[in-house]
Amino acid sequence: MAAKRKTSGGNRQKAKKGEAELIDQDVIYGLGHNLRVRCLALLCDAPASPRRLSDALGENLSSVAYHMEILRDTGLIELAETRPVRGAVEHIYRPTQPLVIPEGLWSKLPPAARAKIWGDVLVDIDNDVTTSVTAGTFDARADFHISWTPLCLDEIGCQKLAKKADRWLEEMVEVQAESAERLGEDQDAKRFAISAALLIFESVREAGKRASERKRG
């Protein structure tokens, strides 16, 4: 989320202590409305136009288009392509990078935006797991993995774990990019829809209990 991006004018205040802070302010502003968060989440699944997002979300097209413009101006999305549609031009947008909130920004987002982000993610994970179990694909692969690992950490340990999770996500994106390149070269290659979820959160369980791991795969 630290990529260079165009900043918009508007009435919001801009930071004056360097580019990094300015970028942070743009991200905070871009994610500061529930509809923008919902649009961005759908775009992370697949590029789409304001019309398609409007239909998918059941929201007014003009409202979606307005918030899409803010996402574009804050650098969270970019124009992927244009397509002629019934005498008009359809603008297809995509995220500039996966929906990842930089360290230190989460607490600055409005509570409603935070709840919308993690709430939607948990719902999506639950739906994905449920439908996969029902379809029999959840544990179909030999490299299937599921684990739950209660830990007892100090403050430094929590920070280190968060950074390792960030690196894991970066590596997953790299693996996906490599796969996309190979699939592009071999159109007949088999494609697999793979889901990977990692949750790190403070639990209400007794912190002093011995850490254990339940793993299968």
N, C-alpha and C positions, 0 to 999 in steps of 0.2 A: 504494500500500500504506500510505499515511499517513492513510487515512480514519479517523474516529473509530470505535471499536469497544468492545464490552463485554469486560471482562477476567474471567477465571475465577479461582477460588480455588486449590484444589489445594495441592500441597506445594512447588511451584516458588517461587523467590524472586522478588519483584517489585522493579523498579528504583525508586529513591527520588529521582531527580534530574530529575524533570519528565515530562510526558506523552509527549514524543517518545521518551525512552529506554524508557518503559514499553511503548509500542507496539512498539518494536524487540524487546523481550524476548518479547512475545506472538507476534510473527511467527516468531522463532527457535524458540520452543516449538512453535508450530503446524506448522512444517515439519521438526521434529526427529525424525520417524518415517517410514520408507519407505512404510508403508501410507497415511498421511495425504497424503503427496506424490502417490501414485498416485491416490487419491480426488480430490484437488483438480485434478489434471491432466485426469481424465475429466470433471469438472464444468465445466471451462473449455471443453470441447467441446459439452456439452449439460447442462442441469439434470437431476437424477436423484434418486431416493430411495436410502436405504441398501440396500434390497432389490435394486434394479437394479445398484448398484455391486458388491454382494456377488456377484451372478451374473456380472457382467462380469469381475471380478477373480479369481473362483474362491476367494474368502475367506469365512470364517465370518461370518454376518450379525451376530452379537452383537459380534464384533471390529470390523467395519466401523462399526456403529452407535456403538460407544464412541469410535472415532477421529473420526467425523463430529461427535460432540458437542464434542470438543476443538476441531475446526476452527470450529465455530459459536461456541463460547465465546471463542475468540481473535479472532473477527471476520473470519475468512478466507472464511466462507460464511454465507449467510442463507437463511431459509425463503422460497421463491418462491411456493408454492401448496400446497394440500392437495386430495386427490382421494379420493372414496369408492371403495373396492375390496373387493368381497366382504364387505360388512358391517364393514369396518375403514376407517381413514383413512390414505392414503399421503401422506407428507410429502416434497415435492420441494424440493431445495436447489439453490442456484446460488452461484457465487463473488461476493464483494462487488465484485471488480474483477479484471481479467486477472492471471494468475499472473506477477507481476513482483516480483523480490526487490530491495529498496531498496539503494542504494549503501552499502557498508560492512557489510552483513549477511552477504554471501556467505561471507566467511572465518570467520564465527562459527557457521555451520551445521555439524553433524557431517559428517565426510568421506563417510559412507555416504549421507547425504541429498543432498549436493552431487552425488555420482556418479550417484545415482538420477535427479535432476532433469535434468542435462544428457544423461545416457545415454538416457533416455526420449525427450527432444526430438530427439536425433540419429537414433534409430531411427524415430521418427514421420516426420521429414523424409525419410529414406531411403525408407521405405515409400510415402510420398505421391508422391515424385518418380518412383519406379519404376513404380507403378501408373498414374500420369498419362502417362508416356512410353509405356507399353504400350498404353494406351487411345487415344493420339494427341491428348490434350488439352493436353499440356505446353507446346507452342509454337503452339497453335491460334489464339490471339488476336493481333491486331496490336500490342497493348500489352504483349505478353510481354516479360519482362526477365530476363536472367541476367548476373551479373558476378562477377569475382574480382579483387580489387584488393590486391596486396601493397604494404605501406607501410613506411616507415622513420620512426618518430616518437620524440620525446623524452617524458619523463614528462608534461609539460603537454599535449603533443599527444594522448597516450593518454587523458588525462582529458577533454579536449575532445571526442574522438571518441565516448567513452562517453555523454557528455551529449547529443550530437547523435542517437545511437541511441535514447536515451530519448525525445527529442522526436518522432522518427520514429514510434515505437510509439504515442505519445499521438495523433499525427495519424491513424494508421491506425485507431485505435479511434473517433476522431471521424468518419472517412469511413464506417466500418461503421454507426455510429449514424444518420448521415444517410441511408444506403441503406435501413436498416431502416424509417425513417420513411416514405420514399417507397414502399417495398414494401408497407407497411401500408395506404397510401392507394390503391394499385393492385394488387389481388390477382392480376391477369392479367399483371403485368410479369414479364419473364424474369429468372430468378435464376441467378447464376453462383457456383460454389464456387471461391473464389480462395485460394491459399496464398501467404504471404509469409514468407520466412525471411531473417534477417540474422545472420551469425556474426562476432564480433570476438574474436580470441584471439591470444595470443603464439605465433608460429610458430617452428619450429626451423631455418628457412632462415637463410642468412647475412643479417644485418640491414643490411649495407652495400650490398646489391645495389640497383640502381636500381628504383624503383617502376614498375610497369606495370599496365595494365588490359586485361582481355579482356572485351569486352562485345558482346552481340548482342541485338537486339530493336528 
